[in-house]
Amino acid sequence: MDEITFHSRTHRPGTILDVGAHDGLLTIPLARLPGARVIAFEPLPSAHARLAAACAALPNVALRREALGAAPGTLTLSVPVLGGVAQEQWASLAKDYDAFASVGAERHDVAVITLDSLGLQDVTHIKLDAEGYEQEVLEGARDTLTRCRPVLSLELEERHRTGATRDVPALLAALGYETRFWLDGAMRELAAFDAATMQVASADPAVFGASDPYVFTFYAWPEERAADVLNALT
């Protein structure tokens, strides 16, 4: 199951957050869901420019240049450069790539805000892909998650942050959320996930290849909605 299918099947009208929107691959189909208003966060300037162009004709999409985090401020967004090409999909606030001699890096100072600072009242869905910074995003979204109880799709990778597949679900569990993953046609309980066999890949952007399976998309929902969500996904 991909993220669009998950959000389509569990859809409720309201505000959808696309955190790490890049150039709008998911922003646009999310905006087409009935009664949806999308707020797309993309701090990388080159990606934000393409996102703005792609969403220019979508009045229900609002764009934000800030990154989301645990506290307001300014941080450095690092983008590895391989063979002269910026690897935008690896842009991260969580690491600087200095340890890898195989790549260079672009640096961008970006503004950071907390999701809670926006005071949103009707968030129904969140898609989160922040290359290792997911925990900080959620730390700054505790009030919003408690108030709105959205469903979430999250890309969590050990190669971007060791312990992410453990720590982020634990943070969500403390807020009354259940986290699962999709594999072989079924939504599996988190206890069945084994990072040592299901998520093996190098943290070096120049090293390709990964384990089979490579599970990195996780899905979370409020415990009180578990029966309804699981029913919608079957």
C-alpha positions in Angstrom: 0.0 0.0 0.0 1.4 3.4 -0.9 0.8 6.6 0.9 -1.8 8.0 -1.5 -3.9 4.8 -1.1 -3.6 5.0 2.7 -4.7 8.6 2.8 -7.4 8.1 0.2 -9.0 5.2 2.1 -8.9 6.9 5.5 -9.8 10.3 4.2 -11.7 12.8 6.2 -12.2 16.4 4.9 -10.0 19.0 6.5 -6.4 20.1 6.4 -3.7 17.8 5.1 -0.1 18.5 5.9 2.6 17.5 3.4 5.8 17.8 5.4 8.8 17.5 3.1 6.7 18.1 0.0 9.7 18.4 -2.5 8.2 19.2 -5.9 4.6 18.1 -5.2 4.6 14.4 -6.1 2.1 13.7 -3.2 0.9 17.3 -2.7 -1.1 17.3 -5.9 -3.0 14.0 -5.4 -3.6 14.9 -1.7 -5.2 18.2 -2.9 -7.6 16.3 -5.1 -9.2 14.5 -2.1 -12.7 15.7 -1.4 -12.9 18.7 1.0 -9.1 18.8 1.4 -7.0 21.8 2.1 -3.2 21.1 1.8 -0.4 22.9 3.5 2.9 21.9 1.9 6.2 22.5 3.7 9.3 22.6 1.6 12.4 24.6 2.7 14.8 23.7 0.0 14.7 26.7 -2.4 15.1 24.7 -5.7 12.4 22.2 -4.8 10.1 24.9 -3.4 10.3 26.8 -6.8 9.1 23.7 -8.6 6.5 23.0 -6.0 5.1 26.5 -6.4 4.9 26.1 -10.2 3.2 22.7 -9.9 0.6 24.0 -7.5 0.0 27.4 -9.0 -3.5 26.3 -10.3 -4.5 24.7 -7.0 -6.3 27.2 -4.8 -6.6 24.7 -1.9 -2.9 24.4 -1.6 -0.9 26.7 0.7 2.9 26.6 0.5 5.3 27.2 3.4 9.1 27.8 3.0 9.8 27.0 6.7 11.0 23.6 7.9 9.1 22.1 10.9 10.9 21.2 14.1 10.8 21.0 17.9 11.6 24.7 18.4 11.6 27.9 16.4 14.9 29.2 15.0 17.3 28.8 12.0 19.0 25.5 11.0 21.2 24.4 8.2 19.7 22.1 5.6 22.4 20.0 4.0 22.1 18.5 0.5 24.6 15.9 -0.7 26.1 16.5 -4.2 27.2 13.5 -6.2 28.9 13.9 -9.5 27.9 17.5 -9.6 24.2 16.8 -9.1 22.4 17.8 -5.9 20.7 14.8 -4.4 17.6 16.7 -3.2 15.8 13.7 -1.9 18.5 13.4 0.8 18.2 17.0 2.0 18.4 16.8 5.8 18.4 18.9 8.9 19.5 15.8 10.9 23.0 15.3 9.3 25.6 17.2 7.3 27.2 14.5 5.2 30.7 15.6 6.2 31.6 12.0 7.0 31.3 10.9 3.4 34.3 11.7 1.2 32.4 10.5 -1.8 30.0 13.5 -1.9 30.1 17.2 -1.4 27.3 19.2 0.1 25.2 22.3 -0.4 24.2 24.2 2.7 21.0 26.3 3.1 20.1 28.2 6.2 16.3 27.7 6.7 13.8 29.1 9.1 12.2 26.5 11.5 8.8 26.7 13.2 6.8 24.3 15.2 3.6 22.9 13.8 1.9 23.8 17.1 2.7 27.5 16.6 0.2 27.5 13.6 -2.7 26.7 15.9 -4.4 24.5 13.3 -7.8 23.1 14.4 -8.8 20.7 11.6 -5.7 18.6 10.7 -7.0 15.2 9.4 -3.9 13.8 7.7 -0.1 14.3 7.9 2.5 12.9 5.4 5.9 13.3 6.9 9.3 12.8 5.2 12.1 14.8 6.7 15.2 12.6 6.2 15.9 11.8 9.8 14.2 14.9 11.3 10.8 13.3 11.8 11.2 13.1 15.6 11.7 16.8 16.0 8.8 17.6 13.7 6.5 15.5 15.9 8.0 17.0 19.1 6.8 20.3 17.9 3.4 18.9 16.9 2.3 17.3 20.2 -0.6 19.7 20.8 -1.8 19.4 17.3 -1.7 15.6 17.4 -3.5 15.6 20.7 -6.2 18.1 19.5 -6.8 17.0 16.0 -6.0 13.2 16.0 -4.9 12.9 12.4 -3.7 9.8 10.6 -0.1 9.8 9.5 2.2 8.3 6.9 5.9 8.6 7.8 9.1 7.6 6.0 11.5 6.4 8.7 15.0 5.2 7.8 17.8 4.0 10.0 20.3 5.2 7.5 19.2 8.7 8.1 18.9 8.4 11.9 19.8 5.4 14.0 16.9 4.4 16.1 14.3 6.3 14.1 12.1 3.2 13.5 12.0 2.7 17.3 12.0 6.2 18.7 9.4 7.8 16.4 6.7 5.1 17.0 7.5 5.4 20.8 6.9 9.1 20.7 3.6 8.5 18.9 2.6 5.7 21.3 3.0 8.1 24.2 0.4 10.3 22.4 -2.0 7.4 22.0 -1.1 6.3 18.5 -0.6 2.9 16.9 2.1 2.5 14.3 2.2 -0.3 11.7 3.8 -1.1 8.3 2.6 -2.6 5.1 4.3 -5.8 3.7 3.2 -8.6 1.4 -0.4 -7.3 1.1 -1.1 -6.8 4.7 -0.8 -4.1 7.4 1.6 -5.6 9.9 2.0 -4.8 13.6 5.1 -2.9 14.5 6.4 -5.8 16.6 7.0 -7.7 13.4 9.4 -5.1 12.0 13.0 -6.0 12.1 15.4 -3.3 11.0 18.3 -5.7 10.8 16.7 -7.6 7.9 14.0 -5.2 6.6 15.9 -2.0 6.4 19.5 -2.5 5.4 21.1 0.3 3.3 24.1 2.5 3.5 24.0 6.0 4.9 26.4 7.1 2.1 24.5 8.7 -0.8 27.0 7.3 -3.2 26.3 3.7 -2.2 23.3 2.1 -3.8 21.4 -1.0 -3.1 19.2 -2.1 -0.2 17.7 -5.1 1.5 14.7 -6.9 0.0 12.3 -6.1 1.5 13.2 -2.5 2.3 10.4 -1.2 4.5 10.6 2.5 5.2 7.0 3.8 5.1 5.0 3.5 8.3 1.4 4.4 9.1 0.0 5.7 12.3 -3.4 6.5 13.6 -5.1 7.2 17.0 -5.7 4.1 19.0 -9.4 5.1 19.4 -9.8 5.0 15.6 -7.9 1.7 15.0 -11.0 -0.4 14.1 -12.3 2.1 11.7 -8.9 2.7 10.0 -8.1 -1.0 9.7 -11.6 -1.6 8.3 -11.0 1.1 5.7 -7.7 -0.4 4.6 -9.1 -3.9 4.0 
